[in-house]
Amino acid sequence: MLEPIRNIPADQPVLIAGPTASGKSALALAIAEVGGGRIINADALQVFANWSVLTARPPEDDLRRAPHSLYGHVARTDSYSVGAWLRDVAPLLTEGPRPIIVGGTALYFRALTEGLADIPPIPPAIRAESVERLEAIGLPAMVAELEAEVAQTIDTANPMRVLRAWEVSRATGRSIRAWQAETPPPLLPLSSCAHFLIDAPKDWLTPRIERRFDMMLAAGALEEAQANLADWQPGLNSSQAIGAPELIAHLKGELTLSAARERAIIATRRYAKRQRTAFKARMKTWRPVNAADL
């Protein structure tokens, strides 16, 4: 565990990326305890207040061992974008302990270290319209409404990415790619950071995903889903939490718990595959860390 962190200067920012269930939070905590620092979330699902167990937010014991920020700070019904995350993270880069930024959302790291286009805020009415349209026509049809240059270059299996692209086009009359062509300098250049990418091969990760989901169920994930059932809205950003649709379907009587578990595990494996693909494409210069060594 200690080998990757022995030579990091105590004032140097740290970035840790990795797929779900790969042990990145444990590495971040070890770095914070050895050299000090504040652990900052860079996972698009762990920001939501209504999912703690299901998104594997750090437990209370970890929160007592080091300061943590940007976990569970967004309301269930609120939209949350990479731009919102950058606005939230910006003051934490210069105030307080050195940042140790950890998560599985490659887009957050890309925006942080490469810059993000200054896209105007999306009006709430258009956000609501986008969610309603997704529910009415489905994801493939919504992808078909995007500009060709956008549909060919975003993760079209990710509803959050599709919604964001659709909203930008609808609100501004310009594609998200046109805005991104005018990107300003980054908040935190990669050259100023120690940056680690956890290598978690499929054969190693799959059993961990299965064990972790069973641990989530034992820790109250189903009860967490029950708390979201009454006003469940599948188009919300928070409803994209991996495993949430499957547990909601079980609670509605549409799936057995066994079937919901199996589907949630499959969804998690697919999500991890998309993460690995994104990391491989964008993080070739990051220092690899073998997940099995953590």
HELIX and SHEET records of a PDB file:
HELIX    1   1 GLU A    3  ILE A    5  5                                   3    
HELIX    2   2 LYS A   24  GLY A   35  1                                  12    
HELIX    3   3 GLU A   60  ARG A   65  1                                   6    
HELIX    4   4 VAL A   82  VAL A   89  1                                   8    
HELIX    5   5 ALA A   90  LEU A   93  5                                   4    
HELIX    6   6 ALA A  106  GLU A  114  1                                   9    
HELIX    7   7 PRO A  124  ILE A  137  1                                  14    
HELIX    8   8 LEU A  139  ALA A  144  1                                   6    
HELIX    9   9 ALA A  148  ALA A  151  1                                   4    
HELIX   10  10 PRO A  159  THR A  172  1                                  14    
HELIX   11  11 ILE A  176  GLN A  180  1                                   5    
HELIX   12  12 LEU A  190  SER A  192  5                                   3    
HELIX   13  13 LYS A  202  ALA A  219  1                                  18    
HELIX   14  14 ALA A  221  LEU A  229  1                                   9    
HELIX   15  15 ASN A  237  GLN A  240  5                                   4    
HELIX   16  16 ALA A  244  LEU A  251  1                                   8    
HELIX   17  17 LEU A  257  ARG A  282  1                                  26    
HELIX   18  18 ALA A  291  ASP A  293  5                                   3    
SHEET    1   A 6 HIS A  68  SER A  69  0                                        
SHEET    2   A 6 ARG A  38  ASN A  41  1                                        
SHEET    3   A 6 PRO A  99  GLY A 103  1                                        
SHEET    4   A 6 VAL A  14  ALA A  17  1                                        
SHEET    5   A 6 ALA A 194  ASP A 199  1                                        
SHEET    6   A 6 ARG A 287  ASN A 290  1                                        
END                                                                             
